[in-house]
Amino acid sequence: MKKKKRRRMKIAILSRNTRLYSTKRLVEAGMRRGHDMYVIDPLRCYMNIATDNPEIHFKGRKLEGFDAIIPRIGASVTFYATAMLRQFEVTGVFTLNDSDAIIRARDKLRSLQLLSREGIGMPVTGFAHSPDDTNDLMALVGDAPVIIKLTEGTQGEGVVLAETRQAAESVIDAFRGLDAHFLVQRFVKEARGADIRCFIVGGKVVAAMRRQARRGEFRANIHRGGSAREAKITGKERDMAIRAAEIIGLNVAGVDIIRSTDGPLVLEVNSSPGLEGIEAATKKNIAGDIIRFCEKQAKKHNGRAQD
């Protein structure tokens, strides 16, 4: 039987830096499968919001004819970049993760509320801005040690471990002075500074790694000097990760899970998970998985658009 020829696609990656590992890997994987790959800085795009002919321009030219958009949107540019992504959606282009799902994931409080509503296990968490009674806030979560984190933090930034009640009260007072929203979360000692990153593509866990914090550090982020190796996950952990990504509405996600005496607990759902650490730890071609998923979904999406 003659092998069916793959259709050549025009794919754009929304990324501010062509040199980033994840961006380079996606370009490489797409080109290997015969596609035309473009890297577009969303902050250098501008758009015409018109009912009859909405457009997006970049470097003086109209962006058109794309089959799929892969967003690699950093937290600091979420507002403008998701606005551009939404404009692509308005023009009918398939987007790997849609703008609403990315905004949901970036809002730590909202994502935790959604996961909680759907019965996903999480560490006990409190949320505050200017609590009148710090003792009562602490009572909602439990005694120290606790994790206190700014809702806008990423890659372990704005996250503090308070080992005593006095330390927790001091950090809360400091955050209150910053006019900041923050979360207070029970510290799961038995996790021993480790978490599991499950990488989701199209409703499947395509890879999982165990991240271990370096000595003297409680954050397992690789950017913080943590180490990583491939992880074997349980069926419950797999189902929980898939369900968490589904609740937030993400086709591609990094779901962070810790193992506790109460079973697996979801820490966070990341809408733009990095590829470098997990590809190195698992030796899997995750960029290729993403491109293959784009091929299938763009074909379905474009077929519906033509009906």
C-alpha positions, 0 to 999 in steps of 0.5 A: 500500500502506498504511504499517504504523503503528509501535508506541508503545514505553515506553523508559527511559534509565538516566542520572544527568543529564537535561541530558547531551547524549547523554541529551537526544538519545536522549530527543528521538530517541525522542519523534520516533518516537512513543515514551514516553521516561523518564530514570531515575537508577540510583542512586535505584532500589532493588529486591526480589530475589524468585524469584516477583516481582522488582521495581525501584522508583524514587521510591516507584513500581514500574518496569514495562511497559518495552519497552527499557532504554538504559543510559548508565552512567558508570564511577564507578557501574558496580557499582550501575548494572549491578546495576539493569540486571541486575534489568531483565534478570531481569524480561525487559526488552530492554536495549540493552547487557547488564550483563555486556558493560558490565562486560567493557568497563569492565575494561580488562585483561579486554577486552584479554585477550578481544580478544587471544585472538580475534586482534584487533590491539592495541599491545603491552601489559603489566599489573602491580600490584607488579612486582618487576622494572621492567626486566623489565616494560619489556622485555615491552613494549619501550623508551620511549616508553610509555603507562602507564595506570591500569585504572580511568581514563576519558576520558584520566584516569590516563594518562601518556606516559613518553618515557624509560625513567627517566620510565617507571620513576618513573611505575611506582614512583608507581603501585605506591605507589598500590596500583593496577593499571596497563597499560604500552603501546607508544606508537605514534609514527606515529599522531601523536596521532590515533585513529579512533572507530568508532561501532557500532550493531547490528553496523554502523559507523554513523559514524566520526570522526578525533580529533586531540590538541591541540598538546603533548598525546598523548591524542586525547579531545575532553574533553582539548581534541582536535578531531574530523572525519568519517573515512573508514575502510578495510574492515579497520578497519570489520571490526576495529571490528565484531568487537571490539564483538562479542567484548565483547558490545556492541550499541552501542559506541565502538571506538577504533583507531589507525593504525600501520605494522603496520596498524590496532590497537584501543585500547579498546572503550567501552560508553557512547560519547558522542554529542556529538562524533561527531554534530557531526563527522559530522552523522549522527543516531546517536541515531535509529539507536539508537532504531530498533535498539531498536525492532527488537530489543525487538520480537524480544525481546518476541516470544520472551518471549511464545512 
